[in-house]
Structure formats: structure tokens, C-alpha cells
Amino acid sequence: MHTPLLDFSQVKGQQFAKRALQIAAAGRHNILFVGPPGSGKTMLAQRLPSIMPPMTFHEVLETSKIYSVSGKLGARKLVIDRPFRAPHHTISSAGLVGGGSSPQPGEISLAHHGILFLDELTEFKRETLEVLRQPLENKNVCIARAQQSVNFPAAFLLVGALNPCPCGFLGDRKRTCTCAPVQIARYLDKLSGPLLDRIDLHVHVQSVEYEMISNTDCQDHYSSAYLYERVGMAVDAQKNRSHKHMWWNSNLSTTMIDEICIATPAARDTLKSAFEKMNLSMRGYHKILKIARTIADLDGQTIIDVAHIKEAILYRSLDQMLTTYRR
């Protein structure tokens, strides 16, 4: 692995968020950061490529074809690094998913086998965000025109970031939120339930305390090199279980979940309790199992245990909080 210019050791604190990104990289789980301005959400997202596994030859060819068709290959012969696309929130639906009289790939296809980072998620138009739902599920996008219909691949890892409210300080330990409930509801209304349900990991990012900024004793533990080593082990475990090229845990079908996400009886009891208390949808239930499978792979375990389920539940609880504030 080459030494990245952007390293997780440069981000002070935020171990919980770094752990979540390690899980996202290992299983290609979509992730959403919610936190106040200046808490490091963008810095964290920008460093995700440093722990992503290398592209396979098949992925290199697929991604290079997209860039060639769109005229973005430039002097390169192949795209060998995972793409990192970060479109501005003013982008149109066509710019995001693709379009034009002669259909061209959009940002989601240019992020194929890479990362699509949407900063200030609630600043995007709601209709623009809604067009992501189908590609997130099917890993491709179909652009239909009178003369032709074109399918572009769009298997990307979505990373979203937003403030929890218009002022940005809802739930912050340092500053008090000044927003009225109706303002918060209007602000969060751009994030539909079905879209949130397709984002696997929900992470609340708190402001960093001064003691953490000044303490450098444990920063190397959360360097990109440290996180990358475990990601590689988890990816190898998935490859050994998979067929063809879709080895990521996030791609597991319902049948594959039953075959691969084998849990201890105690872990199953924990999941059942969470399902009932959190009023999870079937998609949410399966998301927890997939995330737990990735966590177990990171731990080098073949069977999902209680600790893996409990940690996975932590990353699925934020949508409950957002739903509460929207009511």
C-alpha cells in the first residue's frame, strides 16, 4: 500500500467515526455523518479512499470504460485508483444520474467502484436526492430517450454529511440549538425515509474536545495503515465466500444473508429485541445483519456474535432520532 497524502492520523479524535468508515470500506456500506459544523465530517470522508481495498482488474476495466465514454480518461490509459466524486449541492438530477440528448454518465456512474461524497446533504434538492434510491438498490441507472435506452453501471459507496439542523448545533455538547421544531422538521424533510433506509451506517459526529486535540498518544492506532490492514482481511474473507465479482457484504441477497450471516442464538435474541423496540423494516433488519457480518469479518470471526450485533445496531439508531425530530 502506498502512503496516502490524506491519512486518518491527521484527524484528531473521532475514533467512533473512523471505526464506522473502516466498516464502510470493508463491506461497502453506505454511510451518513450527522454533526455540527467543524466536527470533521468532510475531513473524515476525504480520507476514506486511503483505506479502500485496491481495485481488481475487472473493476479497473469497468471504471475505465465509463471514463472513456464520458471523455474524462485524459492522458491516462486506465483508472487504477478508486474514484472519489464530490459534486456540489447545486448539481441537477441529470448531472447526478446522467442524461442529455446523447446520454452521458452522471456523477453516480463516474463514482462506479469508488466513492460518491455528498456534503451538506440537505442542501441538495429533494427530487435530486430521490433519484439515488433506484441506483443504490440496483447498482445501475437506466436513462431512457425516444430513440434509445442506455444502462450505466453505478455501484458506488455513498458517503453523506449534514448538519443536524439549520443552525447546526442540535445535540452538540458545546453549543445550544436555537432552531424551532418546525424549522428542524422542514430542514430534515429533504431526507425521505426510503432514502435513509438505504444508508447502512448512521454516525453522529460530535465536536472535538481540546483534550483530544492536544493528546497525540493514541493517534497512530487510527492511522490509515492500521485501518487498512483490517479492511484487507475482511475483504479477503468476503471474496472467499463469494461468487463472481460482487463479493461485498452490502450486496448480499436475502437468500445469501440466510446462508452467510450465521449468528449465535444469543446474537439472534439481541437482534430480535432490537427489531421489536426500533420498529425496523425488513430492509433495516437485513442491514443490521450485513453490517454485523462485516464487523465479524473485521474481527476474523466466522460466526456473528452478540458484540457484532450490538455494534451494528449502534449504526442504525440515528434514523430513529431523525424521525423523532421530523414529527
N, C-alpha and C positions, 0 to 999 in steps of 0.2 A: 504493500500500500504506500502511495506517495504521501508526503507530508502536505496536508491541506493548508491553504492560506488562512482560511476561516476555521478555527478549531474551537471545540466546546470548552476547552480550558480557558478561553478568553471571556467566557460568560460567568460572572460571579454568582454563586449560589444556584438556585433553581434546579436542584437535583431531581425533584419530582417531575418537572417538565422535561429534563434531559432523559430520565428513565422512560417517560412516555414516548419520546422521539426514538429511543432505541427500540421500543416495541413496534412503533410505526415502521421503522426501517426494516426490521426483521420479518414482519409479516405483511408489509404494505397495507397498513391500516390507515385510513383517513383520520386526520386529527384536527381538532379545533382548540385554539387558545383563546381564553377569555380573561382579560385582566386590564388594570389601569394603564394609562399612558406611561411609557418609560420603564415598564417592568421587564422588558427584554424579549417580548414576543417575536418581533422581527429578527432580532439577532439570533434567537434560537432556530427559527425557520431557515434562515440563510445558511446555517451550519449543518443542516440535515444531510446535504449531499456528501459530507465528509465521512459519514458512517454507512452510506448505502452500499450494498454489495456491488461488485463490478458487473458491467453489462455482459451478458452472454453473447456469443456470436450471432445467434438468432435475433436477439434484441437489437444489436448494433445494425444489422441489415434492415430490420423493420423501421427503426427510427431514421436511419439514413435515407430510406426511400421517401419518407414523409418530407424531410427537409429538402430533398432533391426536387420533389414535385412542387413544393412551395417556393423554390428558388432561394432557399436560405442555407444551402450547403456551403456556399462560398468557395474558398480555396481548399477546404477540407475534402478528403475523399470519403471519409466515413465519420459518423458521430459516435465517438467511443466513450464519452462521458455522459452520464445520465442528465437529461435536460432539466433545467430549473427555470420555469417560466413564472413571471410575476407581473401580470397585466394590471394596469391602473383601473381604479373602480369606475372610470368613465367609459370603459370598453362596452361596445354594443353586444347584443346576443350573437350577431353574425360573426363579430370578431372573436368571440369566445369559442363558439362551436364550429365555426366555418360557414362559408356561403359564397355569394357572388353569382353572377350570371354563368361564369365558368367556375364551378365550385372549387374553393381552395380550403386547405386545412385551417382550422382555427387554433386558438391557444391550447385547447384541451388535447388536440392531436399533436401539436408541437411538443407537448409535455409527455407524449407516449413513452412509457417505460421510465419516466422521470417524475418530477415534482411540479405540481401546479400550486403556486402560493397566492392566495387571495387575501391581501392585507386590508384592514378596515372593511370587513365583510359586509357590514350593514350599510355601507355607503354605496354598494352595488345596487342597481335597480332590482326589485324583487323578481320581475319577469326574466331578467338576465340570470339570476341565481337558479330559478326554477328549471331552466333548460339543462342544468347539470344533472338533474335527477336520473334521466334515462342513461346517459353515458356512464354515470357512476355505477349503475346496475349492470349494464350490458357490455361495458368496456369498448364501445364503438359508438359512432354517431352516423346517422343516415341523413344526407342532405338531398331533398327531392326537388327537382326542377321539371319544367314541362317536357323537355327533351330527354332528360336523363335523371338517374338516381345514383348517388355516389355514397359509398360507405368508407369512412375513415376510421382507423383504429384510435382508441382513446383510453388506454389502460394506464392511468396516471394515479399518483398518490396525491390526494388533495390535502393541503395544509391551509387552514383558515385562521384568521386572527381578528379579534374585535374587542372594543371596549364594552363593558357590561351595561353601560347606559350612556345617554348623551354627554353628561359631564365626565364620565369615565371612572368614577370612584365608588360605584356600588359594590359593597363588600370589602372595600380596601381597609387595611388596618391603620393607615396613616391619615387619610382624609375622609371627610364625611360627604356622602352623596347629597346633592342639592336638587335632584330631579323629582318631579311629581310622578306618582304611579302611572298617570295617563301618558306622560312623556316616555317613560320606560317601556310601556306597552307598545306605543307607536314605534319606538326605536327598534324593538325586537321583532316587530311584526313582519319584517322583511325575511326573517328566517322561518320558513314553514316547518311544521312538524315532520313531514315526509323527508325534507332535506336533512334536518338534524338527525333523523333516524338512519341516514346513510353515512353519517360520520361516526366512525368507530370509537375514537378516543376524544373525550371532552376533558380539557385540562384548565383548571383555574390557576392563573399565574399571579402571584402576589408581588407587591413591591419588595425590593430587596432591602434588608436592614443594613445599617452601617457596619455592624459587627461582621456580617458575612462579606461585605466588600473588602474590609481590611484583613480578613483571615484568609491566608493562602495555603494553609496546611494541607487541605484535602482536595485542592483543585485538580491535581493530576489524576485522581481517581475517576474524574468525569471528563477526561480528555477524549478527543475523537478516537485516538488509537485504542483506548481502553474499551469504549463503547463498541467500536467496530469489530473487535475480536469476538465478542459475544454474538454480534449480529451474524458474522460469518458462520459460526457454529449452528445457530438457529436456521439459517438458510440451507445449510448442508442437510440438516435433519428433514426439512421440508422437501428438498429435492429427492432424497432417498425414498420418500413416501409417495411421490407424485408421478403423474403420467404426462408426457409431452412437455410443454413449456410453461404451463400455468401452475407453478408449484406453490405460490404464495397462500398462506393460510386464509387471507381475506377472500380468496376466490373459491373456497370450499363450498360445494353444493350441499343441499340438505342431506342427501344420501352419504356424501363424503364426510359430513360432520358426524353422522352416526358411526361411521367406520373409524374415523381418525381421532375424534375428540372423546377419547375414553377417559372417564373420571372415576375416582374412588366414590364409594357410597356416601361418605361424609361430604365430599365436594358436591355431589348431586343434591344432597339435602340443603346445602348452603345456597345453591343456585335456585332450588325450588322456593325457598324462603324469599329470596330477592325478587323472583318473578312475581310473587304474590304481593309483596309490600310495595314494589316500584311500579306495579301495573304495566309490566313490559309487554311490548308487542312481540310477535314471533320473530320478527327481524332483530329486535333488541336482545331477545333470548339467544338467538344464534350468534349475534355479535359478541356477547359475553363469552360464549364457548370458544369462538375463534380467537379472541384476544387471550383467553386463558391458555389455549393451545400454544400460542406464540410465546407466552410467558414461560410455560413449561419447557418449550424448546430452548429458550434462553438459559434456563436452569439446567439443561441437559437431562430432563426427565421425560420418560415415555408416557407416563400416566399423569393426568391433571389432578392436582390435589387441592385441598381447601385453600391454601395460601394463594394459589394461582387464581382461583375463582374470586376470592376476596379482592385481590388487586385489580382484576378485570372489572369488577363491579364499581370500584372507585372511579374508573374512567368512563362509566356510563351514567353517572348520577347527576351530571351537570345539566342535562336536558330537562330533568325534573325541576331543577331550580329555575331555569329559564321559563319553563311552562308556568310556574307559580307566579313569577313576576309579570307574565303577559296577561294573566287573568284580570 
